[in-house]
Amino acid sequence: MIRGFRQIALLTALSRVFGFLRDMAYSHYFGAEWVMNAWIVGFKVPNLSRRLFGEGAASASLIPVYTEDLHQNPQQARRLVNTIASVIFVVLTAATLVGEIIILFFYAFIAEKVGTRLGLAIMAIMLPYMVMVCLAAILGGILNVHKHFATPAAAPVLLNLFLIGGLVITGSVFRIPPESQIYILAICVLIAGAAQLAIQIPPLRSRGIRLIPAWDVQSESFKKVLWLMGPMVLGLTATQINTLMDDVIALSFARADGYPLCKGAVSHLYFAQRLYQFPLGIFGISIATAIFPVLSADAARKDYPGLCATLSRGLQASLFIAIPATAGLILVARPIVMVAFEHGKFQASDTDAVAWTLCFYALGLTGFFAQQIVIRVFYSLQNSKLPAITAFIAVVVNLCLNLILIWPFSTGGLALSTAISSYLQVVILMTVLARRYGKMVFVGFSSSIFKTMLGTILMIAVGWFALVGTETLCPSGSWKKELIRLSLAISAAGGIYLVTGWLTKNPMLSLIVERRSRTRLVETIVPK
């Protein structure tokens, strides 16, 4: 699993780097103005469908059932894959057609603002993307079960490459105005979706899985997937409602005087989310993706001590990254936003707002990391109802806190509400697991967290001194000088954290640094 994690993390890191460059291009060509808001809204529906049906419910419900069938009846497992792919294709194609009609109606008869009409127009262009990307995500989940992690993890890189290319060519080469440039970007998304789907086919064929239309909807396996998928869709819908509510509130409470929220609040949330999701995507989701097939196999064998051991190690690995990432993002919030986004139409006031919001999102990183692991434990046990229930509880809490916290904290209040609701869901689910399996779910926690906290404290001290020390040598004022300060601070802080992990013999260090013993590496996440 270490090998799988590293493949996923490396390719996800590559994708995030390109995603970072993509967001820098967004800020340069669009700024935090109405065109950027239109793009965010227009991409919301296809992106939401990917999270719900592709990387979310369909993939998560299919993996444990497919793993079980693969051990008992490989032929049935292959039929199940083809049936799920066929059903998803038909359902999402129908949804796309209905969606196009609804968008056309709103565009023609209801939408009046230029920004709203632009968002609807590009949404109509990009809507077919959800069919391709959902199928690609489902097939990628099957490849993960077969211990092939590279191709699914590489798929998001393609989308970012197409978007960066589209932005640079249309913005710098042809100098197309942003309101026209955005249409070409929407077409780039469709081309990227086709490429993401196409690259999954060869590795599937090499593993004996040939995609052919199938409609075995009466099989027990398909019914089991549907039974799991229903609550998962509801739970994941609740999670996405949290994000959607943040955007709706950001739009509704935005005022010209900036209280409680300023006009660019939606864009400020977007750019802050991109930064906190950088470590979450590279490490948090990579760890969860790598251990999900292991959790499913443990559950299929009814090896509950093994499942608890995998859970415990997965959480320890997550905290080893999440805790220092939280402290680090808060420490360098302003310089990292300035370096990343303060170019072109992105102003210094936007930098301050995004940095402020980022600090509150960073406080939730540990909860976001743990959420990815704990939810997958219940999915591997083929229990999708409880995560759905807790997700809806989190939605209610998030909405209430949003309406309270925006007044003292502005967009930071929206971020803090999301963070608190994620911790709430993790606490409820972990309490259930602890009552069911006892102390097994916390084996090795105290020692691991102590070592992680010690390393984090030393890391922050060194990072702070590095920032203060370089202030004299490189006074802040331009993004280039901030880049030098940021690079020195991150290098010094990251170095001391790794050294502390080595000196305290923290086993989670194996996630990043290769050890001599191959067995030791495997046992870091998945002990014997």
Secondary structure, DSSP 8 states (H G I E B T S, - for coil): -HHHHHHHHHHHHHHHHHHHHHHHHHHHHTTTSHHHHHHHHHHHHHHHHIIIIITTHHHHHHHHHHHHHHHH-HHHHHHHHHHHHHHHHHHHHHHHHHHHHHHHHIIIII--SHHHHHHHHHHHHHTTHHHHHHHHHHHHHHHHHTT--HHHHHHHHHHHHHHHHHHHIIIIIS---HHHHHHHHHHHHHHHHHHHHHTTHHHHHHTT--------TTSHHHHHHHHHHHHHHHHHHHHHHHHHHHHHHHHHTB-TT-SSB-TTHHHHHHHHHHHHHHHIIIIIHHHHHHHHHHHHHHHHTT-HHHHHHHHHHHHHHHHHHHHHHHHHHHHTHHHHHHHHH-STT--HHHHHHHHHHHHHHHTTHHHHHHHHHHHHHHHHTT--HHHHHHHHHHHHHHHHHHHHHHHHHTHHHHHHHHHHHHHHHHHHHHHHHHHHHGGGGGTTHHHHHHHHHHHHHHHHHHHHHHHHHHHHHS-SSSHHHHHHHHHHHHHHHHHHHHHHHHHTT-GGGGGTS--S-HHHHHHHHS--
